[in-house]
Amino acid sequence: MNYKFTEVDFENTSPLFKLEDALKGFLGFLLYNPFISLFNLEGDEDVLDFGCGGGAGAQYIAKKLNYNGSITCTDLSEYWINQAQKRLSRYKNVRCLQGDIRKLNIPDNAFDVISIVHVIHDIHPEQRESTVHSLAKKLRNSGRLFIYEPTRPSHGIAIEEIRTHMDKAGLKESRCIIKKSRYIGEYKREP
């Protein structure tokens, strides 16, 4: 099956995409809470929200963390990281960084949990392997990475491609949920 890659200009986002983000701010619990509940957060974890967009998902993660936990939000887009900073400004345990995860000044072994929601399929296919490899290095030993991706050929990524990138990066799938047009996976970094 051929998967179509379409490059998206996230700096010049359509009004419809901006509206979708606003709705996620109000109704995001329908999308994010079931996914984030899989993390089983105790509250003191250091979490990376990779490709955070406007921060709608990060706000639900931040609510589950106590003063010992933190969340770092990253996004390539200056527009979306600014939106995330606005949305998350009331949380003291959040920092937002704009840039490529492969180049950001984030130390390796820094996170207990990494959250990825609808991001990998938007990365150019030639950059996916190195991006996932960089993410794996950011996880602590026994850290967990959670991924939620669309899997339609017209807009998504093949499950086997995700699994191949994760495996090459040293991440092992510990559970998955496969629905009609989406894949949710939990991966662990082996010590």
C-alpha positions in Angstrom: 0.0 0.0 0.0 1.4 3.4 -1.0 1.3 6.1 1.7 1.1 9.6 0.4 3.3 12.2 2.1 2.1 15.8 1.9 4.3 18.5 3.3 2.4 20.9 5.5 3.3 24.6 6.1 2.7 24.9 9.8 3.9 28.5 9.9 1.0 29.6 7.6 -1.7 27.4 9.0 -5.2 27.5 7.5 -8.1 29.0 9.4 -9.7 25.6 9.6 -6.6 24.2 11.3 -6.6 27.1 13.8 -10.3 26.5 14.5 -9.5 22.8 15.1 -6.9 23.8 17.6 -9.3 26.1 19.4 -11.8 23.3 19.7 -9.1 21.0 21.0 -8.5 23.5 23.8 -12.2 23.1 24.9 -13.0 19.6 23.8 -9.6 18.0 23.8 -10.4 15.8 26.7 -12.3 13.6 24.3 -9.1 13.0 22.3 -6.3 13.5 24.8 -7.6 12.1 28.1 -8.1 8.5 26.9 -4.6 8.6 25.4 -2.9 10.3 28.3 -4.5 7.9 30.8 -2.4 5.2 29.2 0.7 6.9 30.6 -0.3 6.0 34.2 1.4 9.2 35.4 2.2 9.4 39.1 2.8 13.1 38.9 6.6 13.4 39.3 7.6 12.4 35.8 9.6 14.5 33.3 7.5 14.4 30.1 8.4 15.5 26.5 5.5 16.4 24.3 7.0 16.1 20.9 5.3 18.1 18.2 3.1 19.8 20.7 1.3 22.1 18.2 -0.8 24.6 20.2 -0.3 22.8 23.5 -3.8 21.3 23.7 -2.6 17.9 24.7 0.2 19.3 26.9 -2.4 21.1 29.1 -3.9 17.7 30.0 -0.5 16.3 30.8 0.4 19.3 32.9 -2.8 18.8 35.0 -1.6 15.3 35.9 1.9 16.4 37.1 2.7 17.7 40.6 5.5 20.2 41.5 8.1 17.5 41.1 7.0 16.7 37.5 7.6 18.8 34.4 6.7 18.9 30.8 8.8 20.1 27.9 6.9 20.9 24.7 8.7 21.0 21.4 7.5 22.0 17.9 9.3 23.0 14.7 6.8 25.8 14.1 7.3 29.2 15.7 3.6 29.9 15.2 2.5 26.8 17.1 5.1 27.0 19.9 3.9 30.6 20.5 0.3 29.3 20.7 1.4 26.6 23.2 3.2 29.2 25.3 0.0 31.2 25.6 -2.2 28.2 26.3 0.2 26.8 28.9 1.4 30.1 30.6 -0.5 29.3 33.8 1.5 26.1 34.4 4.8 26.6 36.3 6.2 23.2 35.3 6.0 23.7 31.5 8.7 24.9 29.1 8.3 25.3 25.4 11.1 25.0 22.9 10.9 25.7 19.2 13.1 23.8 16.8 14.2 20.4 15.5 14.5 17.8 18.2 17.7 16.6 16.6 19.3 20.0 17.2 17.6 21.3 20.3 19.8 21.6 23.4 18.0 18.9 25.4 20.2 16.4 27.1 20.0 12.7 26.5 18.3 10.5 29.2 16.1 13.5 30.3 12.6 12.1 30.1 10.5 9.4 31.7 7.7 9.7 29.2 7.5 11.0 25.6 4.1 11.8 24.0 3.7 12.0 20.3 0.2 12.8 18.8 -0.2 13.0 15.1 3.4 14.1 14.3 5.5 11.4 12.7 3.4 11.1 9.6 4.0 14.9 9.0 7.8 14.5 9.1 9.5 14.0 5.7 10.0 10.2 5.2 13.8 10.7 4.9 14.0 12.4 8.3 11.8 10.0 10.3 14.4 7.5 11.3 16.9 10.1 12.6 14.1 11.9 14.4 12.9 8.7 16.2 16.5 7.8 17.0 17.0 11.3 18.6 13.7 10.9 20.6 14.9 7.4 21.9 18.1 9.0 23.2 16.1 11.5 25.2 14.4 8.7 27.1 15.8 7.5 30.4 16.4 3.8 30.8 13.1 2.1 31.2 11.4 5.3 29.9 8.2 5.0 27.8 7.2 6.5 24.5 3.6 6.8 23.6 2.6 7.4 20.0 -0.8 8.1 18.4 -0.8 8.3 14.6 -3.3 8.2 11.8 -2.8 5.2 9.5 -4.8 6.0 6.4 -2.8 5.9 3.1 -4.2 9.3 2.1 -3.1 10.9 5.4 -1.1 8.8 7.8 1.8 6.4 8.2 2.0 2.6 8.0 2.1 0.8 11.3 5.0 -1.3 10.2 7.0 1.8 9.4 6.4 3.1 12.9 7.5 -0.2 14.3 10.6 -0.4 12.1 11.8 3.1 13.2 11.1 2.4 16.9 12.9 -1.0 16.7 16.0 0.5 15.0 16.1 3.2 17.7 16.1 0.5 20.4 12.5 0.9 21.5 10.4 -2.2 22.0 6.6 -2.2 21.6 5.0 -3.2 24.9 1.3 -2.7 23.9 -0.7 -1.3 21.0 -4.3 -0.4 20.1 -5.1 -0.6 16.4 -8.4 0.9 15.3 -9.8 1.4 11.8 -7.6 4.3 10.9 -5.3 4.9 13.9 -2.5 3.3 15.8 -1.6 3.9 19.5 1.6 2.3 20.7 3.6 2.2 23.9 7.3 1.6 23.5 9.9 1.1 26.2 13.5 1.9 26.2 15.3 -1.2 27.4 18.0 -0.6 30.1 
